[in-house]
């Protein structure tokens, strides 16, 4: 159905088109109130994208919450054995990871509960693809929790979490380290490293996945399921364009089997996310399977402006200014990406390479990941220390081998750790410091500083500092010593998740030129 009322905004128009699409596929509108009991969400907190939920005390004294999610309520309201096709258009309330502010998010979603496994997958993914095509140039990426679980079989405990992070962030170096720490043979380490970067058009990527996982147990069935799904979809929708990307993964306590995400060119984050969640149904004591997806409509409003802009196919790179910047730029220059004037003393912030294919933004090192996460820069280079501190949701594609340093706890030589009182730690890395002391179950009082951190223990402002050490000169010249090492750091090439979908060729070309010299 075509809705062309001139007063409708883009997302309002797409909402109407989606309603029409969902209803013609015989899905019924599900309406819910704005509140649920706070406990309900707490019991299922790892299903949610964040623990931060807005709560208040209801008239009867119960702690209530403004809903951060709709699927949980639909599952709760479904009878055991019931077959249900529902869709919803609701506001959910979540805290943004980057801004720390709560936001009202307009979400539209669809759930197929209790349908035959294969048929429901074909139906739901087909509707997801049609929904995406209403928005513009998109990419629909499939993944499979069964495949990911099979890849991670050799890992347990902390190493499992590390290997999972390596897949999620496409971090081949972390996968290599983790696999080596798990004592895996070299040949398997090489394959896992390549698997951590695996992503691309459906057929070639599935073929490569088969090759790279030859002989591994548990991988064939999931790959076959993906293949069957793709064949069934191409039969009913010949123009469907699917990709495979194993960095898409969800919590195994809730999701199993097929999972997928949809991206829209010009939008930095996925605008559609879904998957099979039989495990969630089981947790609610319901035996029927279920699959569904949600679309984030607010993201579409912003694209109205972006879509009107002329197409810009240049690769945008955020480079850190200062100490690390010079060595990082030297690596780019060696790789043939030189750019006149970038090293000259000036206040200019945007530069272009000679061929006009690459644009550089010069930003503060601590801001690089924001530019990349929000998609303003497609890729960037920043320190691992800053990635650990910000927890930025970006892909970590390569270690640039420069800017090497250690994140340490340092203090006066006679300092001994004693949790009789909270440790006073001065730092520019509050999250890293908090995480370090939480692991030790020790109380800490963080004193946030922005520079000359070493002064804090010397003047009695703090007992210790949590900071980076590169050459060790600053500590030495101030008679301080390292008491513990938290992590090692170096410059990392990071990429925006959506740019990876739409500019993968350009990013891979740059990655190969860099790898030749790294
Ligand atoms: C960093 C860090 C240490 C110093 C360590 O400070 O905070 O102070 O480098 O380097 P070194 O081991 O080679 O001596 P930065 O130079 O960024 O300046 P700042 O003190 O203003 O933060």
Boltz pocket constraint, residues with backbone or C-beta under 6 A from the ligand:
constraints:
  - pocket:
      binder: B
      contacts: [[A, 450], [A, 451], [A, 452], [A, 453], [A, 454], [A, 467], [A, 468], [A, 469], [A, 470], [A, 471], [A, 472], [A, 473], [A, 474], [A, 475]]
      max_distance: 6.0
